[in-house]
Amino acid sequence: MTKANSTRMNLLYLLLDRLTKKLERQSDLEVVNKILFIYLYHLTCAVICIIFGIMALTGQNNALSFVLLGAAGVLILNLIFYHFAKHQRTCKFILTLLAAVVMLYLLYTGGTAGTGFIWVLFFPVFSIPLYGLSRGNVVSFIFFVLIIAFFSLHQQIQGSQEYTAAVSIRLGGAYAIIHLMIYFHEYLKLHNYQVLTRSIIESKNEIRQKEDFLSKLSHQIRTPLNNLTVVSNLVNKSRLDPELRDLFDTIMASTINLINVVNNIVKVSEVKIEKEVSSQVSFDLYASIESIFKLFRDQYKDRIDIALNISKNIKTNYIGDPIRVKQIFLNIIENVIKANPDHKITIEADVDVAEDREQETALTFIVRCPLLHLESDDYGNYYARPGPELIHEGTYHPDDYFIDFIIAKKIIEFYGGELDISTSDNFTSMTFRLTLKKDTHFTGYKRTEPDREVTRLLQVKHKVELKDSNILLVEDNAINQKIIILSLKNLVKNIDVAHNGKDALDKFGSAKYDLILMDIQMPVINGIVATKKIRELESSSNTLTPIIAITANALSGDKETCLAAGMNDYISKPFQVDLLVQKMKNLLESGENES
């Protein structure tokens, strides 16, 4: 293949690839294929009609030239009509009728060189794929009947082209053979497509079963591991004799090793971003991102400075899933913090309009942070580079420096974008692009004061000391309840227990709590749903009861799901009691007075 041909093929491939990806964001693959077929057939037929129309005009066959060029004009108008109106059935009918008329005219006149009848053989080539196996077969057969009728009445019609009986039989036979071949080809394609679809569904079910197994396994292992670690902290080792203390330390070392094994499950879990589970609601882009930033400002007061800059050209709400947007920024910022564990961090996020269309807007997001010393492996995973002293000593473990951008990458790819990470001398930039539908019913946009949703979801009720706090523990496991109560009873004023999400809602409505410790997997109502309903109950005020997720769910994406649902913090089992206490203090003692 020559370089020119290769370039043309690359350009065609890029055009089709871009058009297909754009269409896939709006429809499933089957609909995308039909749309591409319609565009392809119209453009191909229009080009052929123009070429042969000019040839007929050059050969002084003005009537044929008028028919072909007129047909090209109708095809272009029909394609324009379809592009804006999206009436697929009408568009296909006009295309088919026009093709049938032109082909019968060529059969009648013989075309410029008397070989125009050959074009009728192409009718089943486009009609069967265009309409599908069943309807396409009927359409092609009807046209075949018209050809037989033409040959039967040929003497009475007295066309411009003479056809002998032998030519008529050969032409009809050739049409029938082509019809059967195309029909058989489409049948095999449909059959293979159905087999492939079944295989994909079965594979997805197997993957989902494996992921559910991993999730349940993680949950089942983490719960007793958490009990071991918490109870071990309550044991007074000074009262043990040396032999028992040595045995106890061995048990704890084995427990820690098992914890590391369970934590590795997170890295092999798959992040599922499925269209059918994505909500499509009107949301304020500024409020959604700012709410996540405030979470980090409150949690890392002395270490992090985050600024959000949204272009003034962004003046509308959007239709989409705000949780997905929140998950992207949660995942990115958490990993930035993980890669800079000991330094003050300044993060800037810029949002600008990349392309503004009537129904949707393509937005460019740029997150800048201090320089990340990242390394990547052959699988696209990122790792923060440890300090030179650790590298020299060889005392670091690579998994401790694993930077997990999988969640952000998956969601961005779901929206048809790509996460690009680039570095300069002083900072690292993470750039991505999302296309969001405009909320056409939204007429105004205020950014002069914090959004009510942000204030409602992020402002705690009041500042309170841990020892004076009233806590609601939502946990269905009796052993877990006892262990957490045993760990916290001397540190807080009171702990009430709810056995599931419904019980938590009932207690929340009848008493005031300073903080809620929420399990996720519970009967009746789970922790995610309970949190959302609590936030709905608080919607009439501008205050928030802090909620910390204490859960054995620790697979990839679980933390982001909890925080995006309205929780303030997250801790996975097994955990150290000191870490839980510190998180509780951060939320309780950094509260803002009610306004």
C-alpha positions in Angstrom: 0.0 0.0 0.0 1.4 3.4 -0.9 1.9 6.2 1.6 -0.9 8.2 0.1 -3.3 5.3 0.4 -2.2 4.7 3.9 -2.8 8.3 4.8 -6.3 8.2 3.3 -7.1 5.0 5.2 -5.8 6.6 8.5 -7.9 9.7 7.9 -11.0 7.5 7.2 -10.3 5.5 10.3 -9.9 8.6 12.5 -13.1 10.0 11.1 -15.1 6.8 11.7 -13.5 6.3 15.1 -14.3 9.8 16.3 -17.9 9.6 14.9 -18.4 6.2 16.5 -17.2 7.2 19.9 -19.4 10.3 19.8 -22.4 8.2 18.9 -21.6 5.5 21.6 -22.1 8.1 24.3 -25.7 8.6 23.1 -26.8 5.1 22.0 -25.8 1.4 22.3 -23.6 -0.3 19.7 -26.5 -1.7 17.6 -28.0 1.7 17.1 -24.6 3.2 16.4 -24.1 0.7 13.6 -27.5 1.5 12.0 -26.7 5.2 12.1 -23.3 4.7 10.5 -24.9 2.5 7.8 -27.4 5.2 6.9 -24.7 7.8 6.6 -22.5 5.5 4.6 -25.2 4.4 2.2 -26.3 8.0 1.5 -22.9 9.3 0.9 -21.8 6.3 -1.2 -24.9 6.5 -3.4 -24.7 10.3 -3.7 -21.0 10.1 -4.9 -21.8 7.3 -7.4 -24.8 9.2 -8.8 -22.7 12.4 -9.2 -19.8 10.6 -10.9 -22.1 8.7 -13.4 -24.3 11.7 -13.8 -21.3 13.8 -15.0 -20.3 10.9 -17.3 -23.8 10.8 -18.7 -23.7 14.5 -19.3 -20.3 14.2 -21.0 -21.9 11.5 -23.2 -24.7 13.8 -24.0 -27.3 11.6 -22.3 -29.1 14.5 -20.7 -32.1 12.6 -19.4 -29.9 10.1 -17.5 -27.7 12.9 -16.2 -30.8 14.7 -14.9 -32.0 11.6 -13.2 -28.7 10.7 -11.5 -27.8 14.3 -10.5 -31.3 14.8 -9.2 -31.1 11.6 -7.2 -27.8 12.8 -5.7 -29.5 16.0 -4.6 -32.4 14.1 -3.0 -30.0 11.8 -1.2 -28.0 14.8 0.3 -31.3 16.5 1.3 -32.5 13.3 2.8 -29.3 12.9 4.8 -29.6 16.4 6.1 -33.2 15.8 7.1 -32.1 12.6 9.0 -29.2 14.4 10.7 -31.5 16.9 12.3 -34.9 15.1 12.5 -33.5 11.6 13.3 -36.6 10.0 11.6 -34.8 6.8 10.6 -37.8 5.0 9.2 -38.7 7.9 6.8 -35.1 8.3 5.8 -34.7 4.6 5.0 -37.9 4.5 3.0 -36.9 7.5 0.9 -33.4 6.0 0.3 -34.9 2.6 -0.8 -37.6 4.2 -3.0 -35.1 6.4 -4.7 -32.6 3.5 -5.2 -35.4 1.3 -6.7 -36.6 4.1 -9.1 -33.1 4.9 -10.3 -32.2 1.2 -10.8 -35.5 0.5 -12.7 -34.9 3.5 -14.8 -31.4 2.2 -15.7 -33.0 -1.2 -16.4 -35.5 0.5 -18.7 -33.0 2.7 -20.6 -29.9 0.6 -20.4 -27.8 3.5 -19.2 -25.1 5.2 -21.2 -23.4 2.1 -22.6 -26.4 -0.3 -22.4 -25.1 -2.0 -19.3 -27.1 0.0 -16.7 -29.1 -3.1 -15.9 -26.2 -4.4 -13.9 -26.9 -1.9 -11.1 -30.1 -3.8 -10.1 -27.9 -6.6 -8.8 -26.7 -4.2 -6.0 -30.2 -3.7 -4.5 -30.1 -6.7 -2.1 -26.5 -5.7 -1.1 -27.7 -2.6 0.7 -31.4 -3.3 1.4 -30.9 -6.5 3.5 -28.2 -5.0 5.8 -30.1 -1.7 6.0 -33.5 -3.2 7.1 -32.2 -6.3 8.9 -32.6 -9.9 8.1 -36.4 -10.2 8.1 -37.6 -6.9 6.6 -34.6 -6.6 4.3 -35.5 -10.0 2.9 -39.0 -8.8 2.1 -37.9 -5.5 0.6 -35.3 -7.2 -1.7 -37.9 -9.9 -2.7 -40.4 -7.1 -3.6 -37.8 -5.5 -5.8 -37.1 -8.9 -7.4 -40.8 -9.3 -8.2 -40.7 -5.9 -9.9 -37.7 -7.0 -12.0 -39.6 -10.2 -13.1 -42.7 -8.1 -13.9 -40.6 -5.8 -16.0 -39.2 -8.7 -18.0 -42.6 -10.2 -18.4 -44.1 -6.9 -19.7 -40.9 -5.9 -21.6 -42.5 -6.2 -25.0 -45.6 -4.1 -24.0 -43.5 -1.5 -22.3 -41.2 -1.0 -25.3 -38.2 0.2 -23.3 -35.0 1.7 -24.8 -33.0 -1.4 -24.0 -33.8 -4.7 -25.6 -33.4 -7.9 -23.5 -33.4 -11.4 -24.8 -35.0 -14.2 -22.8 -31.5 -15.6 -22.0 -30.3 -12.2 -20.6 -33.5 -11.9 -18.6 -33.1 -15.4 -17.1 -29.4 -14.8 -16.3 -30.1 -11.4 -14.7 -32.9 -12.8 -12.6 -30.8 -15.8 -11.6 -27.9 -13.6 -10.7 -30.1 -11.4 -8.6 -31.6 -14.5 -6.8 -28.1 -15.8 -6.1 -26.8 -12.5 -4.8 -30.0 -12.1 -2.7 -29.4 -15.6 -1.1 -25.7 -14.9 -0.5 -26.4 -11.6 1.2 -29.2 -13.2 3.2 -27.0 -16.1 4.3 -24.2 -13.7 5.2 -26.5 -11.5 7.3 -28.0 -14.7 8.9 -24.5 -15.9 9.9 -23.6 -12.4 11.2 -26.7 -12.2 13.3 -26.2 -15.7 14.6 -22.6 -15.0 15.5 -23.6 -11.7 17.1 -26.2 -13.5 19.2 -23.6 -16.2 20.3 -21.1 -13.5 21.1 -23.6 -11.5 23.0 -24.5 -14.6 25.1 -20.8 -15.2 25.7 -20.3 -11.6 26.8 -23.3 -11.8 29.1 -22.1 -15.1 30.6 -18.6 -13.6 31.0 -19.9 -10.5 32.7 -22.0 -12.7 35.0 -18.9 -14.8 35.9 -16.9 -11.6 36.5 -19.7 -10.2 38.6 -19.9 -13.4 40.6 -16.1 -13.3 41.2 -16.2 -9.7 42.3 -19.2 -10.4 44.6 -17.2 -13.3 46.0 -14.2 -11.0 46.5 -16.3 -8.4 48.2 -18.0 -10.9 50.5 -14.7 -12.6 51.2 -13.1 -9.3 52.1 -16.0 -8.4 54.3 -16.1 -11.7 56.0 -12.3 -11.7 56.7 -12.0 -8.1 57.7 -14.7 -8.3 60.4 -12.9 -10.9 62.6 -9.5 -9.3 61.7 -10.8 -6.0 63.0 -12.0 -7.7 66.2 -8.5 -9.2 66.7 -6.7 -5.9 66.2 -9.1 -3.9 68.4 -9.2 -6.4 71.2 -5.4 -6.7 71.1 -5.1 -3.0 71.8 -7.2 -3.5 74.9 -5.0 -6.2 76.2 -2.5 -5.1 78.9 0.7 -6.8 77.8 2.5 -5.9 81.0 0.4 -8.4 82.8 1.5 -11.2 80.6 4.5 -13.4 81.4 7.4 -13.4 78.8 6.2 -16.7 77.3 2.6 -15.6 76.8 3.8 -12.2 75.6 5.9 -13.9 72.9 2.9 -16.0 71.8 0.7 -12.9 71.8 3.2 -11.0 69.6 3.4 -14.0 67.2 -0.4 -14.0 66.9 -0.4 -10.2 66.2 2.4 -10.5 63.6 0.4 -13.2 61.8 -2.7 -11.0 62.0 -0.8 -8.1 60.4 0.4 -10.3 57.6 -3.1 -11.5 57.0 -4.3 -7.9 56.9 -1.7 -7.2 54.1 -3.0 -10.1 52.1 -6.6 -8.9 52.4 -5.5 -5.4 51.4 -4.2 -6.8 48.2 -7.7 -7.7 47.2 -8.3 -4.0 46.6 -5.8 -3.9 43.8 -7.4 -6.8 41.8 -11.0 -5.6 42.2 -12.6 -4.2 39.2 -14.2 -0.8 39.2 -17.7 -1.1 37.5 -18.9 2.0 35.7 -22.2 0.9 34.2 -24.5 3.2 32.3 -27.7 1.6 33.7 -26.7 2.4 37.3 -25.7 6.0 36.6 -28.3 8.5 37.8 -29.2 11.4 35.4 -30.2 14.4 37.5 -29.8 18.1 37.4 -26.7 19.2 39.5 -24.6 22.2 40.1 -21.1 21.4 38.9 -19.5 24.1 41.2 -21.3 22.8 44.3 -20.5 19.2 43.6 -16.7 19.8 43.2 -16.5 22.3 46.0 -18.2 19.9 48.4 -15.4 17.4 47.9 -12.8 20.1 48.3 -14.3 21.2 51.6 -14.1 17.6 52.8 -10.3 17.7 52.3 -9.9 21.2 53.7 -11.7 20.1 56.9 -9.8 16.8 57.2 -6.3 18.2 56.4 -6.5 21.7 57.8 -2.8 22.4 58.2 -1.5 20.4 55.3 -3.7 21.2 52.3 -4.8 24.3 50.4 -7.3 23.6 47.5 -8.6 26.2 45.1 -11.3 25.8 42.5 -11.4 28.0 39.5 -14.4 27.7 37.2 -14.6 29.7 34.0 -17.3 32.4 33.8 -18.4 30.9 30.5 -19.9 28.0 32.6 -23.3 29.4 33.5 -25.6 26.4 33.5 -26.4 23.4 35.5 -25.9 20.0 33.9 -27.8 16.7 33.6 -25.7 13.8 34.7 -24.4 11.9 37.7 -22.8 14.2 40.3 -21.5 11.2 42.2 -19.3 10.2 39.3 -17.8 13.7 39.1 -17.2 13.6 42.9 -15.5 10.2 42.6 -13.0 11.5 40.1 -11.8 14.3 42.3 -11.9 12.1 45.4 -9.7 9.6 43.7 -7.2 12.1 42.3 -6.8 14.2 45.4 -6.5 11.3 47.8 -3.7 9.9 45.7 -2.0 13.3 45.6 -2.1 13.4 49.4 -0.8 9.8 49.6 2.1 10.6 47.3 3.0 13.7 49.5 2.6 12.3 53.0 4.8 14.8 54.8 4.6 18.0 52.9 2.1 20.9 52.7 0.1 20.5 49.5 -1.3 23.2 47.2 -3.8 22.0 44.7 -5.5 24.0 42.0 -8.4 22.8 39.8 -9.4 24.7 36.7 -12.6 24.0 34.7 -13.1 25.6 31.3 -15.3 25.1 28.3 -13.6 23.1 25.6 -16.5 23.0 23.2 -20.0 24.5 23.7 -22.9 22.9 21.7 -26.6 23.5 21.8 -27.5 20.5 24.0 -24.2 19.7 25.7 -20.9 21.1 26.8 -17.4 19.5 26.6 -15.5 20.6 29.7 -11.8 20.5 30.3 -10.6 19.8 33.8 -7.0 20.5 34.9 -5.8 19.5 38.4 -2.4 20.9 39.4 -0.5 19.7 42.4 3.2 19.6 43.7 5.5 17.5 41.6 4.6 13.8 41.9 7.6 11.5 41.4 5.6 8.8 39.7 6.7 5.6 38.1 4.5 3.3 36.0 4.7 -0.4 35.3 3.8 -2.4 32.1 0.1 -2.5 33.2 -0.4 1.2 33.5 -0.2 1.3 37.3 1.5 4.2 39.0 3.8 4.2 42.0 5.2 7.1 44.0 8.9 7.0 44.1 10.2 6.4 47.7 13.0 8.5 49.2 16.6 7.9 48.2 17.5 6.7 51.7 14.8 4.0 51.5 15.9 2.9 48.0 19.5 2.7 49.2 18.5 0.7 52.3 16.0 -1.5 50.3 13.6 -1.3 53.3 10.5 -0.1 51.4 7.7 -2.2 50.0 6.4 -1.3 46.5 2.8 -1.8 47.4 3.0 0.9 50.1 3.6 3.4 47.3 0.9 2.2 44.9 -1.0 5.2 43.5 -4.5 4.1 42.4 -5.9 6.3 39.6 -8.1 3.4 38.4 -11.4 4.8 39.6 -10.8 8.2 38.0 -9.6 6.6 34.7 -12.6 4.3 34.5 -15.1 7.1 35.0 -13.4 9.5 32.6 -13.2 6.8 29.9 -16.9 6.1 30.6 -17.6 9.7 29.5 -15.4 9.3 26.4 -12.4 11.1 27.8 -8.9 10.2 28.8 -6.8 11.0 31.9 -3.5 12.6 30.9 -0.8 13.0 33.6 2.1 15.3 32.8 4.9 16.8 34.8 7.0 19.9 34.6 9.9 21.2 36.8 7.7 22.2 39.7 4.3 20.5 39.5 2.2 17.7 38.0 -0.9 18.3 36.0 -3.8 15.8 35.5 -6.0 16.8 32.6 -9.2 15.2 31.4 -12.3 16.1 29.5 -16.0 15.3 30.2 -19.0 16.0 28.0 -22.1 16.8 30.0 -25.7 17.5 28.9 -27.0 21.0 29.6 -30.0 21.5 31.9 -32.2 23.6 29.6 -34.7 24.2 32.4 -32.2 26.0 34.5 -32.2 29.7 33.9 -29.8 31.2 36.5 -26.5 30.6 38.2 -25.1 32.1 41.4 -21.6 31.8 42.5 -21.3 34.8 44.8 -21.9 32.7 47.9 -21.4 29.1 48.8 -24.1 26.8 47.4 -26.8 25.8 49.9 -26.2 22.1 49.1 -22.5 22.5 50.0 -23.3 24.3 53.2 -26.0 21.8 54.2 -23.9 18.7 53.5 -20.6 19.9 55.0 -21.3 22.2 57.9 -21.4 20.2 61.2 -23.9 21.0 63.9 -21.6 22.5 66.5 -18.1 22.1 68.0 -18.1 19.6 70.7 -15.4 17.8 72.7 -15.1 14.0 72.2 -15.7 13.3 75.9 -19.0 15.2 75.7 -20.2 13.7 72.5 -23.4 11.6 72.0 -22.7 8.9 69.4 -25.0 6.7 67.4 -23.4 3.4 66.4 -25.2 1.7 63.4 -24.0 -1.9 63.3 -25.9 -5.2 62.8 -23.1 -7.5 64.2 -23.4 -8.0 68.0 -19.7 -8.8 68.4 -18.7 -5.7 66.5 -21.1 -3.6 68.6 -19.5 -4.9 71.8 -15.9 -4.3 70.7 -16.5 -0.7 69.4 -18.5 0.1 72.6 -15.7 -1.4 74.7 -13.1 0.7 72.8 -15.0 4.0 73.0 -17.1 3.9 76.2 -14.4 5.7 78.3 -13.8 8.3 75.6 -17.3 9.6 74.8 -20.4 10.6 76.9 -22.9 8.1 75.4 -23.2 5.5 72.7 -26.6 4.4 71.3 -26.8 1.3 69.1 -29.0 0.9 65.9 -29.1 -2.6 64.4 -29.8 -1.5 60.8 -30.4 1.5 58.7 -34.1 1.7 59.5 -33.4 1.5 63.2 -30.8 4.3 62.7 -33.4 6.5 61.0 -35.9 6.0 63.8 -33.3 6.8 66.5 -32.0 9.8 64.5 -35.5 11.2 64.3 -36.1 10.9 68.1 -32.7 12.0 69.5 -29.8 14.4 68.8 -26.4 12.9 68.0 -23.1 14.6 67.6 -21.7 11.9 65.3 -22.8 8.7 63.6 -20.6 5.6 63.0 -22.2 3.8 60.1 -21.8 0.2 58.8 -22.5 -0.3 55.1 -23.7 -3.9 54.7 -26.8 -4.2 56.8 -30.3 -5.8 56.5 -33.5 -3.8 55.9 -31.7 -0.6 54.9 -28.0 -0.4 54.1 -25.6 2.3 55.2 -25.5 4.1 51.9 -29.3 4.5 51.7 -29.6 5.4 55.4 -27.0 8.1 54.9 -28.9 9.6 52.0 -32.1 9.6 53.9 -30.5 11.3 56.9 -29.2 14.0 54.6 -32.7 14.4 53.3 -34.0 14.8 56.8 -31.4 17.5 57.4 -32.3 19.3 54.2 -34.4 21.9 56.0 -31.5 23.2 57.9 -27.9 24.2 57.1 -26.3 21.8 59.5 -24.9 18.3 59.3 -24.4 15.4 61.6 -21.0 13.9 60.8 -21.1 10.3 59.6 -18.0 8.0 59.5 -18.3 4.8 57.5 -16.9 1.9 59.5 -17.1 -0.9 57.1 -15.5 -4.1 55.9 -16.1 -2.9 52.3 -12.7 -2.0 51.1 -12.7 -2.8 47.5 -11.7 -0.2 44.8 -14.3 2.5 44.7 -16.1 1.7 48.0 -14.6 4.7 49.8 -15.5 7.1 47.0 -19.1 5.7 47.0 -19.4 6.4 50.8 -18.1 9.9 50.6 -20.0 10.8 47.5 -23.2 9.6 49.2 -22.8 12.2 51.9 -20.6 10.6 54.5 -17.8 12.8 56.0 -15.1 10.1 56.5 -14.4 6.5 56.0 -12.4 3.8 57.8 -12.1 0.2 56.7 -11.8 -2.8 58.8 -9.5 -3.8 60.3 -8.6 -0.4 61.8 -6.7 0.9 64.8 -8.9 2.5 67.5 -6.5 5.5 67.7 -7.2 6.2 64.0 -10.9 6.1 64.5 -10.7 8.3 67.6 -8.6 10.8 65.6 -11.1 10.9 62.8 -13.9 11.5 65.3 -12.0 14.3 67.0 -11.3 15.9 63.6 -15.0 16.1 62.8 -16.3 17.0 66.2 -13.8 19.5 67.4 -13.5 21.3 64.1 -17.2 22.0 63.9 -18.6 25.4 63.0 -21.3 27.2 65.0 -24.8 27.1 63.7 -25.8 30.2 61.8 
